[in-house]
Amino acid sequence: MTLQFCNIGNIHSVRDSYQKLCTVCNSDTTVDVNFHSLIEDTKWLSHIRTILAASWETAYWVHVWRMPVLLHCSHGWDR
Protein backbone atom coordinates (compact mmCIF):
# COMPACT_ATOMS: atom_id res chain seq x y z
CA MET A 1 0.00 0.00 0.00
CA THR A 2 1.22 3.48 -0.88
CA LEU A 3 0.03 6.77 0.55
CA GLN A 4 0.64 9.86 -1.55
CA PHE A 5 -0.24 13.44 -0.71
CA CYS A 6 -0.89 15.43 -3.90
CA ASN A 7 -1.28 18.86 -2.27
CA ILE A 8 -4.45 19.77 -4.15
CA GLY A 9 -6.17 22.84 -2.74
CA ASN A 10 -9.52 22.40 -1.07
CA ILE A 11 -12.71 22.97 -3.02
CA HIS A 12 -13.10 26.47 -1.61
CA SER A 13 -9.69 27.68 -2.81
CA VAL A 14 -10.18 26.09 -6.26
CA ARG A 15 -13.65 27.66 -6.57
CA ASP A 16 -12.32 31.07 -5.48
CA SER A 17 -9.55 30.88 -8.07
CA TYR A 18 -12.06 29.98 -10.76
CA GLN A 19 -14.28 32.90 -9.81
CA LYS A 20 -11.27 35.25 -9.94
CA LEU A 21 -10.38 33.86 -13.37
CA CYS A 22 -13.92 34.50 -14.62
CA THR A 23 -13.79 38.04 -13.28
CA VAL A 24 -10.51 38.76 -15.09
CA CYS A 25 -11.71 37.23 -18.35
CA ASN A 26 -15.12 38.92 -18.33
CA SER A 27 -14.02 42.36 -17.17
CA ASP A 28 -14.21 45.23 -19.62
CA THR A 29 -11.45 47.01 -17.72
CA THR A 30 -8.80 44.29 -18.03
CA VAL A 31 -5.81 45.69 -19.89
CA ASP A 32 -4.10 43.35 -22.37
CA VAL A 33 -0.64 44.29 -21.07
CA ASN A 34 -1.51 42.98 -17.59
CA PHE A 35 -3.56 39.99 -18.71
CA HIS A 36 -0.94 37.28 -18.09
CA SER A 37 -0.07 38.53 -14.62
CA LEU A 38 -3.75 38.91 -13.71
CA ILE A 39 -4.40 35.32 -14.79
CA GLU A 40 -1.38 34.10 -12.84
CA ASP A 41 -2.55 35.99 -9.74
CA THR A 42 -5.80 33.97 -9.72
CA LYS A 43 -3.75 30.78 -9.04
CA TRP A 44 -6.17 28.92 -11.34
CA LEU A 45 -3.44 27.54 -13.58
CA SER A 46 -1.53 26.29 -10.55
CA HIS A 47 -4.60 24.45 -9.28
CA ILE A 48 -5.21 22.90 -12.70
CA ARG A 49 -1.56 21.86 -12.99
CA THR A 50 -1.71 20.12 -9.59
CA ILE A 51 -5.04 18.42 -10.33
CA LEU A 52 -3.83 17.15 -13.71
CA ALA A 53 -0.60 15.81 -12.19
CA ALA A 54 -2.58 13.93 -9.54
CA SER A 55 -4.98 12.65 -12.22
CA TRP A 56 -2.09 11.35 -14.32
CA GLU A 57 -0.55 9.64 -11.29
CA THR A 58 -3.87 8.02 -10.44
CA ALA A 59 -4.43 6.81 -14.01
CA TYR A 60 -0.88 5.42 -14.06
CA TRP A 61 -1.44 3.31 -10.92
CA VAL A 62 -4.77 2.02 -12.18
CA HIS A 63 -3.77 1.35 -15.79
CA VAL A 64 -0.14 0.20 -15.55
CA TRP A 65 -0.04 -1.47 -12.13
CA ARG A 66 -3.73 -2.51 -12.01
CA MET A 67 -3.89 -1.18 -8.46
CA PRO A 68 -7.06 0.06 -6.78
CA VAL A 69 -6.95 3.72 -5.81
CA LEU A 70 -8.81 5.66 -3.15
CA LEU A 71 -8.91 9.43 -3.43
CA HIS A 72 -10.07 11.70 -0.67
CA CYS A 73 -10.03 15.38 0.19
CA SER A 74 -8.34 17.01 3.17
CA HIS A 75 -11.49 16.40 5.24
CA GLY A 76 -11.26 12.66 4.53
CA TRP A 77 -14.24 12.44 2.20
CA ASP A 78 -13.82 9.81 -0.51
CA ARG A 79 -13.69 11.10 -4.06
C-alpha positions as CSV (number, residue, x, y, z in Angstrom):
1,M,0.0,0.0,0.0
2,T,1.2,3.5,-0.9
3,L,0.0,6.8,0.6
4,Q,0.6,9.9,-1.6
5,F,-0.2,13.4,-0.7
6,C,-0.9,15.4,-3.9
7,N,-1.3,18.9,-2.3
8,I,-4.4,19.8,-4.1
9,G,-6.2,22.8,-2.7
10,N,-9.5,22.4,-1.1
11,I,-12.7,23.0,-3.0
12,H,-13.1,26.5,-1.6
13,S,-9.7,27.7,-2.8
14,V,-10.2,26.1,-6.3
15,R,-13.6,27.7,-6.6
16,D,-12.3,31.1,-5.5
17,S,-9.5,30.9,-8.1
18,Y,-12.1,30.0,-10.8
19,Q,-14.3,32.9,-9.8
20,K,-11.3,35.2,-9.9
21,L,-10.4,33.9,-13.4
22,C,-13.9,34.5,-14.6
23,T,-13.8,38.0,-13.3
24,V,-10.5,38.8,-15.1
25,C,-11.7,37.2,-18.4
26,N,-15.1,38.9,-18.3
27,S,-14.0,42.4,-17.2
28,D,-14.2,45.2,-19.6
29,T,-11.4,47.0,-17.7
30,T,-8.8,44.3,-18.0
31,V,-5.8,45.7,-19.9
32,D,-4.1,43.4,-22.4
33,V,-0.6,44.3,-21.1
34,N,-1.5,43.0,-17.6
35,F,-3.6,40.0,-18.7
36,H,-0.9,37.3,-18.1
37,S,-0.1,38.5,-14.6
38,L,-3.7,38.9,-13.7
39,I,-4.4,35.3,-14.8
40,E,-1.4,34.1,-12.8
41,D,-2.5,36.0,-9.7
42,T,-5.8,34.0,-9.7
43,K,-3.8,30.8,-9.0
44,W,-6.2,28.9,-11.3
45,L,-3.4,27.5,-13.6
46,S,-1.5,26.3,-10.5
47,H,-4.6,24.5,-9.3
48,I,-5.2,22.9,-12.7
49,R,-1.6,21.9,-13.0
50,T,-1.7,20.1,-9.6
51,I,-5.0,18.4,-10.3
52,L,-3.8,17.2,-13.7
53,A,-0.6,15.8,-12.2
54,A,-2.6,13.9,-9.5
55,S,-5.0,12.7,-12.2
56,W,-2.1,11.4,-14.3
57,E,-0.5,9.6,-11.3
58,T,-3.9,8.0,-10.4
59,A,-4.4,6.8,-14.0
60,Y,-0.9,5.4,-14.1
61,W,-1.4,3.3,-10.9
62,V,-4.8,2.0,-12.2
63,H,-3.8,1.4,-15.8
64,V,-0.1,0.2,-15.5
65,W,0.0,-1.5,-12.1
66,R,-3.7,-2.5,-12.0
67,M,-3.9,-1.2,-8.5
68,P,-7.1,0.1,-6.8
69,V,-7.0,3.7,-5.8
70,L,-8.8,5.7,-3.1
71,L,-8.9,9.4,-3.4
72,H,-10.1,11.7,-0.7
73,C,-10.0,15.4,0.2
74,S,-8.3,17.0,3.2
75,H,-11.5,16.4,5.2
76,G,-11.3,12.7,4.5
77,W,-14.2,12.4,2.2
78,D,-13.8,9.8,-0.5
79,R,-13.7,11.1,-4.1
